[in-house]
Amino acid sequence: MFTLGWGDGGAAWSWRRRLWAWEEELVVECRHLITDIVLQSDISDRWQWNSDIQGGYTVNGVYHILTTLNDPPTVGINDLVWHKQVPMKVSIFAWRLLRDRLPTKTNLVRRGLIDVEAAGCVAGCGHDESASHLFLHYASFGSLWWHIRLWIGIAGVEPNDICEHFFQFIHCTGHSRMRRNFLQLV
């Protein structure tokens, strides 16, 4: 892009097709983000892993970072997510959900990827789109837990927190290990 010219009218900004209005807005935003960047042709670029500048990127290093983060308390929950009869992609989704790592709009706002004004629920219900809202409080999905409890034959209070909900749902009956195993699968 540098050699093609990324200034106004530069060839770096020519497209094979006409851009939609929302795409043009993204291009303007991108151009705004790179206005202060100065490239030097006599210096070579290199990737750098800031967590370990000397050793570089390693899977073990990332694992250590992820397991030592200050996350919400999930005492006992991490062991419950990984179950041999649950597909790996479902376990990974549950792990990300319990750690509040899904790309919900509130998380995108927190990371600075979208504006606060865009954090509203996609259904237009007036609430911010968070994991707890989508999975517990939103009318369509939140009511599913009531139906599941009715189907299984258990009663309980619906917590506001995803981790509390998960832990309470699995341990709500206090029955045998086989019953808890079944609830863990659900």
N, C-alpha and C positions, 0 to 999 in steps of 0.2 A: 504494500500500500504506500510505503514511503517513496519508492521509486516512481510509482504511478502518479503520485501527488494526492495528498489527502486534504488539501486546502479547498476553498470554494472553487467549484468547477473542475476539481481534479479528477483524473480518470479512475481513481480508486473507488469513486462513488458512482460509477456507471453500472447499470443492471441490465440483465438480459430481457427483462420484462418491466412493465410499468408497476411501481410499488403501490400497494394499498395505502390508505391514509394512515392507518396505525403503524405500518412499516416505515413510512416516512418520518413519523414521530420518533420511532426507535432510532433511525439513522441520525436525526438531529440530536437526540440524547447521546448517542455514541460519539458523534463529532464533538459535542460539548465536553464529554469525559476525557477526550484525548487532546484537547487544545493546548494544555500545558506540558505535554510530553515532548521532550527534545531527544531526538535520536542522533547518535554519533556513529558515522560510518566506519571510523577507524578502531572502534572497540567492539569486540565480539560479545554476544549475549550468551548467558548460561543459565540453566535451571538451578535453583538453590532451595533446599529443604530447610526452612528456618528453624525447625525444631532440633535439628542436628546438622549444623553446617559442616563439621569435619567428616562425619560418617555418611551423610546423605540420607536419602529416603530408604527405609526398610519397613517391611510389613510388621516386624516385631516392634519397631519404634512407634508405628501408628497404633498398634494394639495397646502398647503401654500408655500412650496419650489418651486413647478412648476409654481405657479402664480406670484411669486416674482422674478423669474429669469430675468436677463437682456437679453431679446430676441430682435430680430429685430422689429422695430416698426410695429405693426399690428393694428393701430387705426381703429376701426370699423369693422375689418375683422373677429375677433373672433365671433362676433354676427352673421355674415353672414354664417359661417361654419355650425352652428347647425340649421338645418331646419327640421321641423316635417315630411316632405314628402321624406326626404333622409334617406336611411338606416343608422343605427348607425355606421356600420363598414366603410361606405363611408365617413361619417362626421369625424370619428376618423382619417382615412387616410388623408383627406384634412387638418385637424388640424395639424397632424404630418408634412405634406408637407409644410404648410405655416410657421411652426416653424423650418424648416430644420432639422427634426428629423428622416428622413428616413435613412435606412442603405445603403446609397450610398457610393461609394468607397472613395470619398473625406472625408466623415464623419468618415469612418472607419480608414483612415489615421490620421485624427485629434484626434481620440481616441487611437491611437497607436496600432490598431489591425492588420493593414497591412502596408507594406512598401510603401513609396512614389512612387516607381517604379511600383507598382501594381495598381495605381489610374487611369489608362487609361480606357476610355470607352470600354464597352464590345463589341461594334460594330467595334472597331479598327479604329475609325475616327480620332484619334490623340488628342482628347480633354480629359480633366479629367472628370470622371463620377460624376457630381454633379446633384442635383435636377433640377436646372435651365437648365442645358445642356440637361438632359433627357426629361424634359417636355416642354421646350420651343424652344431649339436650335437644337436638333438632327433632322436630315432631315425627318425621318419617322414620328415622333410624333409632331414636331414643325409645320409641314405643316397641321396637323389636325386642328389647330386653325384657319388657313386661310380658310379651307373648312367649319368649323363651322360658322365663321363670314359670309361667303358667303351664307350659308344656311339660317341663321337668318336674313340676310340683314343689317348688321351693318359694319361700317368701323372703323379702328383704327390702332394705332401704336403698334407694339409688344414690350412691355417693356422687359428689361433684368432680372428683379427681379420677382420671383413668386408672392409675395404679391402684388406688383404693378399691375401685370397682372390680378390677381384675382379681385382686387378692380376696376380696369379700365374696365374689362369685364362686371362686374355687373352693373356699373354706366355709361357705355359708351353712352347709349341712352338717359338718363335723362327723360325717359317716366314715365308712371304711376307706382305705386307700384306693380301692377300685372305683368307688363313687367319686372321689376327688379326681382320679385319673380321667374319668368320663367328663367331668365338668371342665377339666383342663383342656380336653380336646374340643369341647364346645366353644 
